[in-house]
Amino acid sequence: MKYRLMDLLACPICKHFPLELTVISSKKMERTTDEKKPLCELYCAYKQGNVKDIQNPPCDECITYEIEEGVLYCPSCGRWYPIIDEIPRMLPDNLRNKDEDINFLKKNKDKLSSKIVEKGLPFNLS
């Protein structure tokens, strides 16, 4: 997943924007852009702030990273969504696989905040 996608994503349940991003692993890619900067319109996930508040946004650096594994968290409703194999899995609660989500949390509990591991919806380790 590219950081730039965070400028578009909102919680599918409560529609909150922006979501919080926790990167567990990422890889550097060879990329460049000729597009006008800033590339994001509202929210820069790379710098974790509003685009209008960031002077000289680091778009050339940001586009070189691909998030392999991480979590998207909604501070409004407390739901979390895993990023696995570069793909954000933003499914409604009833379509999520509880065993997969619990295994993901167990594997990454030391890299995630307690609000996700212990209190996150729809599943947590408490």
C-alpha positions in Angstrom: 0.0 0.0 0.0 1.3 3.5 -0.8 1.2 6.2 1.8 -0.7 8.3 -0.8 -3.7 6.0 -0.4 -4.3 7.4 3.1 -5.4 10.6 1.5 -8.5 8.7 0.2 -9.3 6.1 2.8 -12.0 6.6 5.4 -13.4 4.1 7.9 -16.0 2.0 6.0 -18.1 1.7 9.2 -18.3 5.3 10.6 -16.7 7.2 7.6 -14.1 8.9 9.8 -11.2 10.6 8.0 -8.2 10.4 8.4 -7.4 7.0 9.7 -4.3 6.4 11.8 -1.5 4.3 10.2 0.9 2.0 12.0 3.6 0.7 9.7 5.0 -2.7 10.7 7.2 -3.3 7.6 7.8 -1.4 4.4 10.1 -1.7 1.4 11.9 0.9 -0.7 11.1 1.0 -4.4 12.7 2.9 -7.3 10.1 5.5 -8.3 10.0 9.1 -9.4 7.2 11.5 -10.3 6.8 14.5 -12.5 3.4 15.3 -11.0 2.8 18.6 -9.3 3.5 18.6 -5.5 2.0 18.0 -3.1 0.7 14.7 -4.4 -1.9 14.3 -1.7 -4.8 16.8 -1.4 -5.8 16.7 2.2 -3.7 14.4 4.4 0.0 13.4 4.3 0.3 10.0 6.0 4.1 10.1 5.5 4.4 13.2 7.7 1.1 12.5 9.6 -0.5 15.8 9.1 -2.7 18.1 7.0 -1.1 18.8 3.6 -1.7 22.6 4.0 0.4 22.6 7.3 3.5 20.9 5.7 6.1 23.1 4.0 8.0 21.4 1.2 6.2 18.0 1.4 8.6 15.1 0.9 6.6 13.5 -2.0 9.7 12.4 -3.8 10.8 10.3 -0.8 7.3 9.2 0.1 6.5 7.6 -3.2 9.5 5.3 -2.9 8.0 3.4 0.0 5.5 0.5 -0.2 3.8 -0.5 3.1 4.0 -4.3 3.3 2.4 -4.9 6.6 0.6 -2.5 9.0 -2.6 -1.4 10.6 -5.2 1.2 9.8 -7.0 2.4 13.0 -10.2 4.5 13.2 -10.0 6.7 16.3 -13.7 7.4 16.1 -15.2 3.9 16.3 -12.1 2.0 17.5 -12.0 -0.4 14.6 -8.7 -1.6 13.1 -7.9 -3.0 9.7 -4.8 -5.0 8.8 -2.6 -4.3 5.9 -1.3 -7.7 4.7 0.9 -8.3 1.6 0.6 -4.5 0.8 -3.3 -4.7 0.7 -5.5 -2.9 3.3 -8.3 -5.3 4.3 -11.1 -3.0 5.1 -14.0 -5.3 5.5 -17.2 -4.9 7.6 -17.2 -6.8 10.8 -19.4 -9.7 9.6 -17.1 -10.5 6.7 -13.9 -10.5 8.7 -12.1 -13.8 9.6 -11.7 -13.8 13.4 -9.0 -16.4 13.5 -6.9 -14.5 10.9 -7.3 -11.2 12.7 -6.4 -12.8 16.1 -3.3 -14.4 14.6 -2.3 -11.1 13.1 -2.7 -9.4 16.5 -0.7 -12.1 18.3 2.1 -11.9 15.7 2.4 -8.1 15.9 1.2 -7.3 19.5 4.7 -5.9 20.4 4.5 -3.5 17.4 1.0 -2.2 17.9 -0.5 0.1 20.5 -2.7 -1.2 23.3 -5.7 0.6 21.9 -5.6 -1.9 19.0 -4.3 -5.0 20.7 -6.4 -4.8 23.9 -9.5 -2.6 22.9 -9.7 -2.7 19.1 -12.9 -3.7 17.3 -14.2 -6.1 16.1 -11.5 -8.4 17.7 -8.8 -7.9 20.3 -6.6 -10.0 22.6 -8.4 -9.1 25.8 
